[in-house]
């Protein structure tokens, strides 16, 4: 395991809580931000555009991805162009397919040729990575988010797949691969070891950066102490029985 200072991968924060995003913005290790409609809903966001503009005002100089939420390509395109107009640091998230499993490739081509910085999301397979990469304009920055965490949830090791994705995306030098939906801090080091460009993680994972390389004997003792203090605070008791 490398030290944090040795990491080449860029750390992005994934979330939709403005105060939490501001907290991560204050951390120079965090190089960008991602969000999505599901996270916004969980955070209680009511007005999509108002929230996005607040975020852009608070974070004006690092990449931020906001996602379209239409299912028809024409409306996706309209939303994408609107979102792109909100700020020069904005990437527009486009799903790799709509809910009908129709590939968004033609839309990706139109938007990227128009100069829109895209983050193509919900990608799961090397075939999808290759198809998306082929649609990107070589001179326009873009990201491809491969959901490595969800792949791991199916019992598959995401590392070989992500390593293959790194090779496939290299056909477009301005495109970057995102290791999305990580499940633990170790994924940061796994992603870095295969040359992945970016990993986006929720604050609860990123907050564990402070214990990277921690002495395990000390960690063991702290864990024992935690169990002891929690049991004591709960006033747990085990009554002994008299055996006649």
N, C-alpha and C positions, 0 to 999 in steps of 0.2 A: 504494500500500500504506500502510495506517495503522500507527501505532506500537501496541505492545501495550497501552499505557495508554489508547488511544482505542477499543479493542474494546468493543462492547456485548454480544457473545455470551458465554455462560457456557462455560467450559472444564471438561469432565469427563474423568477418567482411566478408561480401559478396560483391565481386567486382572484377574488372579486370583492374583497373587503378593503375599502379605501384606506382606512387607518393601518391595516396590515401591509398594504402595498407601500404606503409612505414609510413604514418601519423598514421594509426591505430596501427601499430607495436610499435610505441613509447608510446602508451597508455597501461599501465600494466593491465587494465581491460580487454583488448582484448586477449583471450586465443587461438585463432586459426583463420583460414581463409578458405573461400570457394570461388569457381568461377565456371564458366561454359562457353561453347562455345558462347552462346548468349551474355553474358556480355563481353566476349573477343572481339566479333565482334563489339559491340557498342563502345568499347574503342579503336577500330582501330588496334587491334593486328593483325599482318600479319603472323608472324612465331610462331606457337603454342609452339614448344619445346623451342625456344630461349627465349620467354617470360617466360615460366614456370621456366627455369633455372635461369633467372634473379630474379624472385620472391623467389625461394629457396635460392639463394645466399643472398638476402636481409633479408629473414626471415628463418633462419636455425634451429630454435629451438621451433617452434610452429606448430601444425598440419595444413597442407594445402591440400585441395582437388582439384584435376584436373580430368576432365571428359573425358572418351572415347567418340568418335563421330562416330564410325562405327555403322552399323545396323545389319550386319551379325555376329553371335556369334564368329566365328573363328577369324575374324578381330578384334572384340572387345577384345578378349583374348590376341591377339598379342599386341594391343595398351596398354592394361592394364599392361602387364608384362613390357613393355618398360617404361611406366609412373612410375611404382613402383620402377624402377631402378634409378630414378633421385635423390632420397633422402630418408633418413630414417624417415623424418617427413611427407612423402607424403601418402595421402589416395587417392585411385583410385575410382572415381565416376562411378558407373555402373547403368544405368537406370533399373527400375524394370521390364520393358518389352522393346522389340524393337518396331518399328513402325507398325509391324504386330500383335502387342499385344501378342507376344510369351513371356512367363515368362522367365526371365534370370536365374532362379534358378539353373540349372545345371552348368552354368558358374560361378555363385556365389560360389557354392560348390567347384568347382575346384580351383578357385583363393584363396579362404579363407583357404582351406586345404594346399595350397602351401605357406601360410604365408603372402599373400598380404592383407594389411589393406584396407578395402573397405568402401566406402560411397555409399550405395544404395539409389538412388535418384528418384524423381518424384512419390513418394509413396503417396497414397490418402486414402486408406481404411484399417480398421483393418485386413481384410482378407489378404491384401498384406503384412502388418506388420508381421503377423503370419507366412506366407509362407516364407518371407525373413529370419526371425529369425530362422526358422527351418533349413535353408540352411547354416547358419554361423557356422564355427568351434569355439567351446567354448573357445579355448585358444588363439585366434587371435583377436586383437582389430578391431572393426568395428563400423560404424555409419549407422543409417537409417534415411533418410531425409523425413519427412512427410510435405507436402506442406500445412500447416495450413492456410496460407494466401489465397491460391487459393480455399481451401475448404470454407473459409468465404465468398469469392467472389460469391459463389453459393447460398448464403443465409443460409448456415448451420453454427451452432455454433461449432467451432472446438475444444472447450475445452473438452467436454465429449469424443470425439473421441481420442484426444491426451492423455487423462487420461487412456483410455483403452489401447492405444499403449504403455504407460509406463509399464503397467502390463504385456503385451505380451512380450516385449523385455527383461524383467527381467529373462527370461529363459536362456539367454546368458549373464552372468555377465560382460563380456568384451565389450558388445555392448552398444552403447549410442544412445539415441533418439534425433534427431535434429528437433526443431520447425523451419521449413523453410518458406520463403516468408512472414515474418510478415508485416503487413500494418501500424502499429503504435507502439509507444514505450510501450504502455500499454500491448502489447502482451508479452513483456519480463517478466512482473510481473505475467501475467496469466500462462505463461509457467513454471515459477519458482514455483508457488503455487501448481501445480500438480506433481512436481518432475521430469519434463523434464530435461534432462542432459545438452542440448546445445540449444541455439537459434542463428541463423545466420541472420544478418541484414545488410542492406546497410548503407553506411556512413551517409546518411542524417537522418536516424533513430537514429543511434548510437550517432550522434552529439547532439541529444536532451537530452542525459544523464545529461548534465550540468544543466538542468532546473527541474530535478526530485525533487518534494517536494516544488517547488516554491510557494510563497505566492500568492494566487489567486487574492486578492485585488490589489496587486502590478502589477500582470500580466494584470488585467483588465485596470488599468491606463496606462500601457505601450502600450496596444493595441489601446486605445483611442488616445494616443499621436501619434502612427504610422499612423492611419487614417488621423489625422489632418495634420501632416507634409507632408504626401504623396499628399493630396489634395492641400496643399499650394504650394508644389514644382511643381505641374502640372498647377498652375495658374487657377484653376477652379473658375468659377463665375456663378452666377445665376442672370440674369437680372430681375428686378421686372417690372411688367407691370402696367401702369396707367389705372385704370378702369374709363371709362367715364360714 
